[in-house]
Amino acid sequence: MRARGGFGIPLSMRAPLSTMIAELIGLLPHDERRLLLRLCAAAEVTDASRIAVASRERSAALRLASRLANTVCYFAESRELGPASAEAAALLRDIAGTGPDARHHDADPVAEIIAAQERGAHSHALSLFEENGGIYFIHFHGNDACLDVLNRFPKELVDSEETLTLALAMHALKAGNVTHARFLMVRRFGDDMHSLETVIRNSDGFSLAVRQFRFLMAIYEDYAVSNELRELLFDMLAELPIDDHLHRGSFYNAMLSVCLQRQELNEAEEVAKRAHHHYREAQAHLLVFYIELHRVVFSLQRGMLGEAERWAAQAREALDKVRFDSPADRRLLNLLDAVIAYEKGEPEHLVRFVSDEFDKFAYGEIWPTVVELALIYCSQVVSRQVGLGAAISFLDKWRVQEWRSRRFNLAITMREVDLLQNANRWQSAADRLMAVQSRINLTWVESAEEALSRLVDPIEIELAMAWLRHLIQHLPRRPLLRDQVEALLRNEHIGERDRGRLRLWAAYLARLHRDVTRARHLLSELLDDIARIGIITHLIGEIGIIDALLDDKRIAAHVLSTADRRAAVRKLHGFSPRRDAESTPLTRQELRVLRLVAEGATNKFVARQLRLSEVTVKFHLTNIYRKMGCRKRSEAISGARSLGWI
């Protein structure tokens, strides 16, 4: 008589059946397969063989019970999943005992960990947790699975085991809750956790894992890393084994954010390559995705649209390999896709993102480098599609972010200044600039020359650029101004986008000083670069200067001699349609006076700002009223706004 195993399966057939059952289980959806494997593991241990079903698992349990109605049953009252009958229980035990092929084919580590937790084997569960990502478990198995596993560990174990504490803090960071992550770290490791430098220096007091995690957390805090601290961090990297790809990749990932914060884009490219290599070796697809996203960001900062598109496509490929759903990360990709489309002249994608998805983006996982990019593009599109007031309100919302730093608040202020200057609200922009506590104020910029070529800090460079733009608007014939722009152009820390604006300003000032040859050369060079790299939106606010240059026939005839340059100018005007010069009978100086008056400035204030006498200001106002057919200030302001002059 032939020997038979459980549920009447002949022993000789168990090996092929093991393979077949494993393949059939592998066809189930991921969440249902995880439940079935847990149920099999429970059946092997106890006759009761029921498992608890979490709220998030209920729909999967119902689907599994419907799909395998003769084998699995969902008990709604107790919220448990179990065998449908005694014979079904025997079958589940038989499946569990058919060998490693059936049980571990496409094995689900989450199911194995939970099964160990349910039978009280928490030490074994912790070992499995560490084997399957540890601190980075969330990046391999998803937010919900990570939290489910962590919540099943006893609280005293979570509080005492370093890996579990760090994994819980990582979960908080991924949820955008930097404050809670910091609280967990301070509670477990002490007040030293408030200072990154203190932790990094104390290699005797803190493990390598704690020091590396504190570095990672600093990136979410938008922490400014000094050169000295960066050297200490690279010393810490030397402690990691050369084949510890996951942790070495994470070090380079954090260092990539430091390079982007400091606008060190060449260094960022090399660091990204290293991070990408290590994450790929670790088969950490979600972390590979993050590196590709960072590559999109610094490609956009460098003005390389084609390169940004290529990295975005690779980011999509990496995200498609992730085995769990990650809507927050999909949203990040949607944002960068919309930004790329905007640069190509298709604003509707970014408008839709701001309208439908931005609030969810703002309250999820936040990287300061990505947020700053979002602020630049989204505030610009809101200003152009809705209005200046809506754009300023949009920026103000970000001042309440719990993780905000002084540097981030300055970044918001600079976005507001840029919007106000683009809208010809020059005095309002100057008021915001004067409120910034920095050595780079109007007085400093007015007297600086070679010092501009030595600026390093990105915020200081941005402040200098904003004040120079203010001076070009109000005092374009100031003798030192042309040399100041040229000095800033020599600064090796200037990004490509800002370098493009500086070249345009230099061309405009050259024309004012009757150096037409220099003006033609600079403008031609700028338009050639635009045609080559594709990035153009950083020049939208400068369309008036471009038009002023092209109104000079000596310049236009040379500059517009190629099809690519003409296409670049048309693309710019597509973002900001050009007004014919004849439609504005006011001179440039009269427009400057009118714009200041529209912001509530008195004649005395206008005279001081433009360095004119009050008599000259009154003369300009008289001409403005005559040309517009007005009798008083309010009528001139109302008429100019309706005509789009201010």
C-alpha positions in Angstrom: 0.0 0.0 0.0 1.4 3.4 -1.0 2.4 5.7 1.9 0.5 8.9 2.1 1.2 12.2 3.8 -1.2 14.7 5.3 -4.5 15.3 3.4 -3.9 12.1 1.5 -0.9 13.2 -0.5 1.3 10.3 -1.5 4.8 10.8 -0.1 6.3 10.2 -3.6 4.4 13.2 -4.9 5.3 15.6 -2.2 8.4 17.0 -3.9 6.7 17.9 -7.2 3.7 19.1 -5.3 5.9 21.4 -3.2 7.1 23.1 -6.3 3.6 23.4 -7.8 2.1 24.7 -4.5 4.9 27.3 -4.2 4.2 28.5 -7.8 0.5 28.7 -7.2 1.0 30.7 -4.0 3.4 32.9 -5.9 0.5 33.9 -8.3 -1.5 35.5 -5.4 -1.4 39.2 -5.0 1.4 40.3 -2.6 -0.9 41.2 0.4 -3.0 38.0 0.1 0.2 35.9 -0.3 1.6 37.3 2.9 -1.6 36.4 4.8 -1.7 32.9 3.5 2.0 32.3 4.4 1.3 33.6 7.9 -1.7 31.2 8.2 0.5 28.3 7.0 3.1 29.1 9.6 0.5 29.3 12.4 -1.0 26.0 11.3 2.4 24.3 11.7 2.7 25.5 15.3 -0.8 25.1 16.7 -4.1 23.4 16.0 -5.9 26.7 16.5 -4.1 28.1 13.5 -6.0 31.4 13.4 -4.2 34.7 12.8 -5.2 38.2 13.8 -6.0 40.5 10.9 -5.1 44.2 11.1 -7.5 46.9 9.9 -5.4 47.6 6.9 -5.3 43.9 6.0 -9.1 43.4 6.1 -9.7 43.8 2.4 -6.9 41.4 1.5 -8.3 38.9 4.0 -11.7 39.1 2.5 -10.4 38.7 -1.0 -8.3 35.7 0.0 -11.3 34.0 1.8 -13.4 34.6 -1.3 -10.7 33.2 -3.6 -10.0 30.1 -1.5 -13.4 29.6 -0.1 -13.0 25.9 0.7 -9.7 26.4 2.5 -9.7 29.9 4.2 -12.3 31.7 6.2 -12.5 35.2 7.5 -14.1 35.5 11.0 -15.5 39.0 11.0 -16.4 39.1 14.7 -13.0 38.2 16.0 -11.2 39.8 13.0 -9.2 36.6 12.4 -8.3 34.5 9.4 -8.3 30.7 9.8 -8.9 27.4 8.0 -12.4 26.8 6.7 -12.5 23.2 8.1 -10.4 20.5 9.9 -9.4 19.2 6.5 -8.3 22.7 5.4 -6.3 23.0 8.6 -4.5 19.7 7.7 -3.9 21.0 4.2 -2.3 24.2 5.5 -0.1 22.2 7.9 0.9 19.9 5.0 1.8 23.0 2.8 3.9 24.3 5.7 5.6 21.0 6.0 6.3 20.3 2.3 9.8 21.8 2.6 11.6 25.1 2.0 10.6 25.4 -1.7 6.9 25.8 -0.9 7.4 27.9 2.2 10.1 30.2 0.9 9.4 30.5 -2.8 9.2 34.3 -3.1 9.1 34.2 0.7 7.7 37.3 2.4 10.0 38.4 5.2 7.2 40.5 6.7 5.0 37.4 7.1 7.9 35.5 8.6 8.6 38.2 11.1 5.0 38.6 12.1 4.6 34.8 12.4 7.6 34.8 14.8 6.2 37.6 16.8 2.8 35.9 17.1 4.4 32.8 18.6 6.4 35.0 21.0 9.8 34.5 19.3 10.8 38.2 19.4 14.5 37.6 19.4 14.2 35.6 16.2 11.8 38.2 14.8 14.4 40.9 15.6 17.1 38.9 13.8 14.9 38.6 10.7 14.1 42.3 10.9 17.8 43.1 10.9 18.5 40.7 8.0 15.8 42.4 5.9 16.9 46.0 6.1 17.0 46.8 9.8 17.0 50.6 10.0 16.1 50.7 6.3 13.3 48.1 6.6 10.8 50.7 5.5 12.6 51.3 2.2 12.4 47.6 1.3 8.9 46.7 2.6 6.9 49.9 2.8 5.5 52.2 5.4 2.5 50.1 6.5 4.4 46.8 6.8 7.2 48.5 8.7 4.9 50.1 11.2 2.9 46.9 11.6 6.1 45.0 12.4 7.4 47.6 14.8 4.1 47.9 16.7 4.1 44.1 17.3 7.4 44.2 19.2 7.1 44.7 23.0 7.6 48.3 24.0 10.5 47.4 26.3 12.3 45.7 23.4 11.8 48.7 21.1 13.2 51.0 23.9 16.2 48.9 24.5 17.2 47.7 21.0 19.1 50.3 19.1 18.0 49.0 15.7 14.3 49.2 16.5 14.6 52.7 18.0 16.4 53.9 14.8 13.8 52.2 12.6 11.0 53.9 14.4 12.8 57.3 14.0 13.3 56.5 10.3 9.5 55.9 10.0 8.9 59.3 11.6 11.2 61.0 9.1 9.5 59.2 6.2 6.2 60.5 7.5 7.5 64.1 7.5 7.6 64.2 11.3 11.1 65.4 12.0 10.2 66.7 15.4 9.0 63.2 16.5 12.2 61.6 15.1 14.3 64.0 17.1 12.2 63.3 20.3 12.8 59.5 19.9 16.5 60.0 19.5 16.8 62.3 22.5 14.7 60.0 24.6 16.8 57.0 23.8 20.3 58.5 23.5 20.2 61.7 25.4 20.4 65.5 24.8 23.6 65.2 22.7 21.3 64.2 19.9 20.3 67.9 19.4 23.8 68.5 18.0 25.1 66.7 14.9 28.7 67.7 15.5 28.6 66.5 19.1 27.4 63.1 18.1 29.8 62.7 15.2 32.8 63.6 17.4 31.7 61.2 20.2 32.7 57.9 18.5 33.2 56.3 21.9 29.8 57.2 23.2 27.7 56.4 20.1 27.7 53.5 17.8 28.4 53.9 14.1 24.8 53.2 13.3 23.6 56.0 15.6 26.1 58.5 14.3 25.2 57.7 10.7 21.5 58.0 11.4 22.1 61.4 13.1 23.8 62.6 9.9 20.9 61.4 7.8 18.4 63.2 10.2 20.3 66.4 9.8 19.5 66.5 6.1 15.8 66.5 6.9 16.5 69.4 9.4 18.2 71.4 6.6 21.4 71.5 8.8 24.3 73.6 7.4 27.3 71.3 7.3 30.7 73.1 7.7 33.9 72.1 5.9 35.4 70.9 9.2 32.3 68.8 10.0 32.3 67.3 6.5 35.9 66.1 7.1 34.7 64.4 10.3 31.9 62.8 8.4 34.2 61.3 5.8 36.4 59.9 8.7 33.2 58.2 9.8 32.7 56.7 6.4 36.1 54.9 6.7 34.6 52.9 9.6 32.1 51.2 7.2 33.1 47.9 5.6 33.8 48.4 1.9 31.0 45.8 1.0 28.4 47.3 3.4 26.6 48.7 0.3 23.4 49.8 2.1 25.1 52.0 4.7 27.8 53.3 2.4 25.0 54.2 -0.1 23.1 56.0 2.6 26.1 58.0 3.7 26.6 59.2 0.1 22.9 59.9 -0.2 23.1 62.3 2.8 26.3 63.8 1.5 24.5 64.4 -1.8 22.0 66.7 -0.1 24.9 68.6 1.5 26.4 69.2 -1.9 23.1 70.4 -3.4 22.5 72.7 -0.4 26.0 74.3 -1.0 25.4 74.4 -4.8 28.5 72.2 -5.4 27.0 70.6 -8.4 30.1 68.9 -9.8 30.8 67.3 -6.5 27.1 66.3 -6.3 27.4 64.4 -9.5 30.3 62.3 -8.3 28.7 61.6 -4.9 25.4 60.6 -6.7 27.4 58.0 -8.8 28.8 56.4 -5.6 25.4 56.4 -3.8 23.8 54.9 -6.9 26.4 52.1 -7.2 26.1 51.0 -3.5 22.3 51.1 -3.6 22.2 49.1 -6.8 24.5 46.5 -5.2 22.2 46.4 -2.2 19.1 46.0 -4.5 17.5 48.9 -2.7 15.3 50.0 -5.6 13.5 52.8 -3.6 16.8 54.3 -2.5 18.1 54.1 -6.1 14.9 56.0 -7.0 15.8 58.8 -4.5 19.3 59.1 -6.1 17.8 59.5 -9.5 15.4 62.2 -8.2 18.3 64.1 -6.8 20.0 63.9 -10.2 16.9 65.5 -11.7 17.1 68.3 -9.2 20.8 69.2 -9.8 20.3 68.8 -13.6 17.5 71.4 -13.4 19.8 73.6 -11.2 22.5 73.3 -13.8 20.1 74.2 -16.5 20.3 70.8 -18.4 16.8 69.9 -19.4 17.6 66.9 -21.6 19.7 65.5 -18.7 16.9 66.0 -16.3 14.5 64.1 -18.5 16.9 61.2 -18.7 17.3 61.0 -15.0 13.5 61.3 -14.5 13.0 58.3 -16.9 15.5 56.2 -14.8 13.8 57.3 -11.6 10.5 55.9 -13.0 12.2 52.6 -13.9 13.6 52.3 -10.4 10.2 53.1 -8.7 8.5 50.5 -10.9 10.8 47.9 -9.4 9.6 48.6 -5.9 7.3 45.8 -4.8 5.0 47.9 -2.6 2.8 50.9 -3.4 4.4 54.2 -2.4 2.1 57.1 -3.3 4.2 59.8 -1.7 7.2 58.8 -3.8 5.0 58.7 -6.9 4.0 62.2 -6.0 7.6 63.4 -5.9 8.1 62.0 -9.4 4.9 63.7 -10.6 6.2 67.0 -9.3 9.5 66.7 -11.2 7.7 65.5 -14.3 5.5 68.6 -14.1 8.5 70.9 -13.6 10.2 69.4 -16.7 7.0 69.9 -18.7 6.8 73.6 -17.5 10.4 74.2 -18.7 9.2 72.9 -22.1 6.4 75.4 -22.2 3.6 73.2 -20.8 2.5 74.9 -17.6 -0.8 73.0 -17.2 0.8 70.0 -15.6 2.4 72.1 -12.8 -0.9 74.0 -12.4 -2.7 70.7 -11.9 -0.1 69.5 -9.4 -0.4 72.6 -7.3 -4.2 72.4 -7.4 -4.6 68.6 -6.7 -1.5 67.2 -5.1 0.6 69.9 -3.4 -1.0 69.8 0.0 -0.4 66.1 0.2 3.2 66.7 -0.9 3.7 69.4 1.7 2.6 67.2 4.6 4.6 64.1 3.6 8.3 63.3 3.6 10.3 66.5 3.0 13.7 67.0 1.5 14.8 70.6 1.7 16.5 70.5 -1.7 13.3 69.2 -3.4 11.1 71.7 -1.5 13.2 74.6 -2.6 12.9 73.5 -6.2 9.1 73.1 -5.7 8.9 76.6 -4.2 10.7 78.2 -7.1 8.6 76.6 -9.8 5.2 76.4 -8.1 5.3 80.0 -6.8 6.2 81.1 -10.3 3.4 79.2 -12.0 0.8 80.4 -9.3 1.9 84.0 -9.8 1.6 83.8 -13.6 -1.6 81.7 -13.7 -3.5 83.0 -10.7 -1.8 86.2 -9.5 0.9 87.7 -7.2 -1.3 87.6 -4.1 -2.0 83.9 -4.5 1.7 83.2 -5.0 2.7 85.1 -1.8 0.0 83.3 0.2 1.3 80.0 -1.2 4.8 80.8 0.0 3.6 81.9 3.5 2.1 78.5 4.1 5.6 77.1 4.2 6.7 79.3 7.0 4.7 77.1 9.4 6.6 73.9 8.6 7.8 72.4 11.8 11.3 71.5 10.4 11.9 74.9 9.0 15.4 76.5 9.5 16.7 80.0 9.3 18.2 79.1 5.9 14.8 77.8 4.7 12.9 80.9 5.9 15.5 83.0 4.0 14.8 80.8 0.9 11.1 81.6 1.2 11.9 85.3 1.5 14.0 85.3 -1.6 11.2 83.6 -3.5 8.9 86.4 -2.4 11.5 89.0 -3.5 11.8 87.4 -6.9 8.0 87.4 -7.4 7.7 91.0 -6.3 10.5 92.2 -8.6 9.0 90.3 -11.5 5.7 92.0 -10.8 7.5 95.5 -10.7 6.7 95.8 -7.0 10.3 97.0 -6.4 9.8 98.9 -3.1 7.9 95.9 -1.6 10.8 93.7 -2.7 13.3 96.1 -1.2 11.4 96.2 2.1 11.7 92.4 2.4 15.4 92.5 1.5 16.1 95.1 4.1 14.4 92.9 6.8 16.9 90.1 6.2 19.6 90.0 8.9 22.8 89.7 6.7 25.9 91.6 6.0 24.9 91.5 2.3 22.6 94.6 2.4 22.2 97.5 0.0 25.0 99.5 1.5 27.4 96.5 1.2 26.4 95.8 -2.4 26.7 99.4 -3.5 30.3 99.6 -2.4 31.4 96.0 -3.2 33.3 95.0 -6.3 35.9 92.3 -6.1 34.3 91.0 -2.9 31.4 89.9 -5.1 33.7 87.5 -6.9 34.6 85.8 -3.6 31.1 85.1 -2.2 30.6 81.5 -1.4 27.3 81.1 0.6 24.3 80.5 -1.8 22.0 82.7 0.3 24.6 85.6 0.3 25.0 85.2 -3.5 21.2 85.3 -3.9 21.0 88.5 -1.8 23.7 90.2 -3.8 21.9 89.2 -7.0 18.6 90.6 -5.7 20.2 94.0 -4.7 22.0 94.2 -8.0 18.8 93.7 -9.9 17.2 96.4 -7.8 20.1 98.8 -8.7 19.8 97.9 -12.4 16.1 98.8 -12.3 16.6 102.1 -10.5 20.1 103.3 -11.2 21.2 101.5 -14.4 23.8 104.2 -15.3 25.6 104.0 -12.0 29.3 104.0 -12.9 30.3 101.0 -10.7 27.3 98.8 -11.6 28.8 97.3 -14.7 32.0 96.3 -13.0 30.0 94.7 -10.1 28.0 92.5 -12.5 31.2 91.4 -14.2 32.8 90.6 -10.8 29.9 88.4 -9.9 30.2 86.7 -13.2 33.8 85.7 -12.3 32.6 84.0 -9.1 33.1 80.3 -9.5 30.3 79.5 -7.1 27.6 81.0 -9.3 25.2 78.5 -10.7 24.4 78.2 -14.4 20.9 79.7 -14.1 22.2 82.8 -12.2 25.1 83.0 -14.6 22.6 83.3 -17.4 20.8 86.2 -15.7 24.1 88.0 -15.0 25.2 87.7 -18.7 21.9 89.3 -19.6 22.4 92.1 -17.1 25.9 92.7 -18.4 24.6 92.9 -22.0 22.0 95.4 -21.0 24.5 97.6 -19.1 27.0 97.3 -22.0 24.4 98.7 -24.3 23.7 101.6 -21.9 27.4 102.4 -22.0 27.3 102.2 -25.8 29.4 99.0 -26.0 27.1 97.4 -28.6 29.7 94.7 -29.6 29.9 93.4 -26.0 26.1 93.5 -25.7 25.6 91.5 -28.9 28.2 88.9 -27.9 26.7 88.4 -24.4 23.1 88.1 -25.6 24.0 85.8 -28.5 26.0 83.6 -26.1 23.0 83.5 -23.7 20.5 82.6 -26.4 22.8 79.9 -27.8 23.0 78.3 -24.3 19.2 78.4 -23.9 18.8 76.7 -27.3 21.4 74.0 -26.2 20.2 73.2 -22.7 16.5 73.9 -22.9 16.1 75.6 -19.4 14.5 79.0 -19.8 12.1 79.9 -16.9 14.8 81.6 -14.8 14.7 84.4 -17.4 11.0 85.0 -17.4 11.3 87.9 -15.1 13.9 89.5 -17.3 11.8 89.7 -20.5 11.8 93.5 -20.3 15.6 93.6 -20.5 15.6 91.2 -23.4 13.1 93.3 -25.2 15.0 96.5 -24.5 18.1 94.9 -26.0 16.3 93.6 -29.1 14.7 97.0 -29.7 18.1 98.2 -30.7 18.3 97.2 -34.4 22.2 97.0 -34.2 21.8 94.2 -31.6 18.7 92.5 -33.0 20.1 92.1 -36.5 23.1 90.1 -35.2 21.5 88.2 -32.3 18.4 87.0 -34.3 20.5 85.8 -37.2 20.0 82.1 -36.4 16.8 80.0 -36.2 17.7 78.6 -32.7 18.1 82.0 -31.2 14.8 83.2 -32.7 13.1 80.1 -31.3 14.5 80.8 -27.8 13.1 84.3 -27.9 9.7 83.0 -29.1 9.7 80.5 -26.2 10.4 83.2 -23.7 7.6 85.3 -25.0 5.4 82.3 -24.8 5.7 82.5 -21.1 5.4 86.2 -20.9 3.9 87.8 -24.1 5.7 90.9 -25.2 4.1 94.3 -25.2 4.8 96.6 -28.1 7.0 99.5 -27.2 4.4 101.9 -28.8 1.7 100.7 -26.3 3.6 102.4 -23.4 4.2 106.1 -24.2 6.0 106.5 -20.9 9.8 106.6 -20.7 11.7 104.1 -18.6 12.3 106.7 -15.9 8.7 107.7 -15.9 7.7 104.1 -15.5 10.2 103.8 -12.5 8.6 106.8 -10.9 5.0 105.5 -11.5 5.8 102.0 -10.1 7.2 103.5 -6.8 4.2 105.9 -6.6 1.9 102.9 -7.1 3.5 101.3 -4.0 2.6 104.3 -1.9 5.9 106.2 -2.1 5.9 110.0 -1.5 7.7 112.4 -3.9 10.5 112.7 -1.4 10.9 108.9 -1.1 10.9 108.5 -4.9 13.6 111.2 -5.2 15.8 109.5 -2.6 15.4 106.0 -4.2 16.1 107.2 -7.8 18.6 109.8 -6.6 16.7 112.7 -8.2 15.6 116.0 -6.9 12.0 116.4 -5.8 11.5 119.0 -8.6 12.5 116.3 -11.2 10.1 113.8 -9.7 7.3 116.4 -9.9 8.3 117.0 -13.5 8.1 113.3 -14.4 4.7 113.0 -12.7 3.4 116.0 -14.7 4.5 114.2 -17.9 2.8 111.0 -16.8 -0.5 112.7 -16.1 -0.3 114.5 -19.4 0.4 111.4 -21.4 -2.3 109.3 -19.6 -4.9 112.1 -19.5 -5.1 112.0 -15.7 -5.2 114.7 -13.1 -4.0 112.9 -9.9 -2.0 110.0 -8.6 -4.9 107.5 -8.0 -6.2 107.9 -11.6 -2.7 107.3 -13.1 -2.1 104.2 -10.9 -5.5 102.8 -11.8 -5.0 103.4 -15.5 -1.5 101.9 -15.5 -2.7 98.8 -13.8 -5.5 98.3 -16.2 -3.1 98.7 -19.1 -0.6 96.2 -17.6 2.2 98.8 -17.3 2.7 98.1 -13.5 
